[in-house]
Amino acid sequence: EAGVAQSPRYKIIEKRQSVAFWCNPISGHATLYWYQQILGQGPKLLIQFQNNGVVDDSQLPKDRFSAERLKGVDSTLKIQPAKLEDSAVYLCASSRTRAGELFFGEGSRLTVL
Amino acid sequence: SQQGEEDPQALSIQEGENATMNCSYKTSINNLQWYRQNSGRGLVHLILIRSNEREKHSGRLRVTLDTSKKSSSLLITASRAADTASYFCATDTSGSRLTFGEGTQLTVNP
């Protein structure tokens, strides 16, 4: 089966600019996750969707981050305006069931200058 | 704060040796999972162990879980250079969210 697709793989922006990341999960996976991974650290959950509803966004900085899941399939994560500390890899993952085995994409590496 | 904490932070061994990584957590779990991440890549699932299980095997991997001590260990036997990666434990505490630790960086020298 096709894996989780993410784009872009790399993005460099100036602080205060905006950026958007796209994710296409594995077909049939109801649960979709966005994680932020800062260099040298473990992934931190930003938001979790079950179909197109939000299950957990308690760690999402809602003043600058937003996410949506279109028709329960693809998802976009937006940062506006970006700060230097947003430099990280943004990982999308999907799973058949909540808290089951996660399948990760390759990630989108963001550098904020 | 992170639920799981891996120990050691970094481990360097020779090819053919065994590698053991530990994970400690703070609250009761439904299951615990181990993932591997090669440099610059996404995470890959290795094994899931449920709270009512004590040990699981998958190829050269052996995972143990001690819920009384709130700890798990991942053993990689007969390591290979290709095993060089970061290894993360992830805990499911509520049936919905997986929380990852900071990881162990394993280096296997040829």
Contacts between the chains, C-beta under 8 A, distances in Angstrom:
chain1	res1	chain2	res2	distance
A	4	B	42	7.5
A	33	B	98	7.8
A	35	B	100	7.7
A	41	B	102	5.8
A	41	B	103	7.8
A	42	B	2	6.5
A	42	B	88	5.4
A	42	B	100	3.9
A	42	B	101	5.2
A	42	B	102	4.8
A	42	B	103	5.3
A	43	B	43	7.0
A	43	B	88	7.5
A	43	B	100	4.8
A	44	B	100	7.4
A	45	B	97	6.1
A	45	B	98	7.3
A	45	B	99	7.1
A	48	B	96	7.1
A	48	B	97	6.5
A	55	B	96	5.9
A	56	B	96	6.5
A	56	B	97	5.5
A	91	B	42	6.0
A	91	B	43	7.1
A	93	B	42	7.8
A	93	B	43	7.6
A	98	B	95	6.3
A	98	B	96	4.7
A	99	B	30	6.6
A	99	B	31	6.9
A	99	B	92	4.0
A	99	B	94	7.8
A	99	B	95	5.5
A	99	B	96	5.7
A	99	B	97	6.8
A	99	B	98	5.7
A	100	B	48	7.7
A	101	B	33	7.1
A	101	B	45	4.7
A	101	B	48	6.1
A	102	B	33	7.7
A	102	B	35	7.7
A	102	B	43	7.3
A	102	B	45	6.3
A	102	B	90	7.9
A	102	B	98	6.5
A	103	B	45	7.2
A	104	B	42	3.5
A	104	B	43	4.5
A	104	B	44	7.2
A	105	B	42	5.4
A	106	B	41	6.0
A	106	B	42	4.9
A	107	B	41	7.6
A	107	B	42	5.4
